């Protein structure tokens, strides 16, 4: 069986990455050829022809020295410019991208969909639709790598990372962990199945889930007792939940922060890290070590579902008259 030189290009980003690689390879070959040609030429032209020959002094050329320094530098800058363009394109998912949540754990990939479906080492996506992956790790550094899509991103404990892609060909493609993560690292592999829209919708409707991720998060929100202090539409001991996600939150120290995924996660695991203005510390307990990364993502999706779009948001957090409670 003959192996292909490159994996199949099956995403909108793949061709751009391949073209950059071809360019890097071509420039490397040309520069290497020129350097070796110059070495051989000068070795022959300026060789010592007799035992008593005294070499003639050679005066340097400022123009030549500047030329062979500046020209290669400008060529290297084209690498940077092209690579940065691809990097920023891949770092900014389109607003209509479909969300999928991925948690790396020794030694598997656990995947959750907003509709509630969950998989291990399997990712199902529709063809031609942007997909945004939110990546988290439960233990050590992993690296999410799909060669056919030309995407790879480290998954670091204690933070969320995002990447996105648009699959262009239906099929089944390899998924790897590309960062050594322990004794069974080589077994941390899986498959990405790209499906037509109708097949993907049929797969989604196949059942097997316990409600959407938001519904699972709402259930967990009640089980952990969060709903006794964080009320949805009226003042409680802690900040109101509705409209929090995506808003600017004022803190006791005068700063304002964006209530995004990372902020909600930190608020759950380390409630005293950023105290909302008008509230006290040491009211909300920490849930560090009590809930998994999967459950954290479910809670975040639930809080995100309470965001208010197109209508006035809830009263600003930390407004006058709020004298007790902790941040969410």
Secondary structure as UniProt FT lines:
FT   TURN            12..13
FT   HELIX           14..45
FT   TURN            51..52
FT   HELIX           62..91
FT   TURN            95..96
FT   STRAND          98..105
FT   TURN            106..107
FT   STRAND          108..113
FT   TURN            114..115
FT   STRAND          118..120
FT   STRAND          122..126
FT   TURN            127..128
FT   STRAND          130..137
FT   STRAND          142..146
FT   HELIX           147..149
FT   STRAND          151..155
FT   TURN            157..158
FT   STRAND          161..167
FT   STRAND          171..177
FT   TURN            183..184
FT   HELIX           185..187
FT   STRAND          189..195
FT   HELIX           197..204
FT   TURN            205..206
FT   HELIX           213..223
FT   TURN            224..225
FT   HELIX           226..228
FT   TURN            242..243
FT   TURN            245..246
FT   STRAND          248..251
FT   TURN            252..253
FT   STRAND          256..258
FT   HELIX           261..269
FT   TURN            271..272
FT   TURN            277..278
FT   TURN            288..290
FT   HELIX           293..305
FT   TURN            317..318
FT   TURN            320..321
//
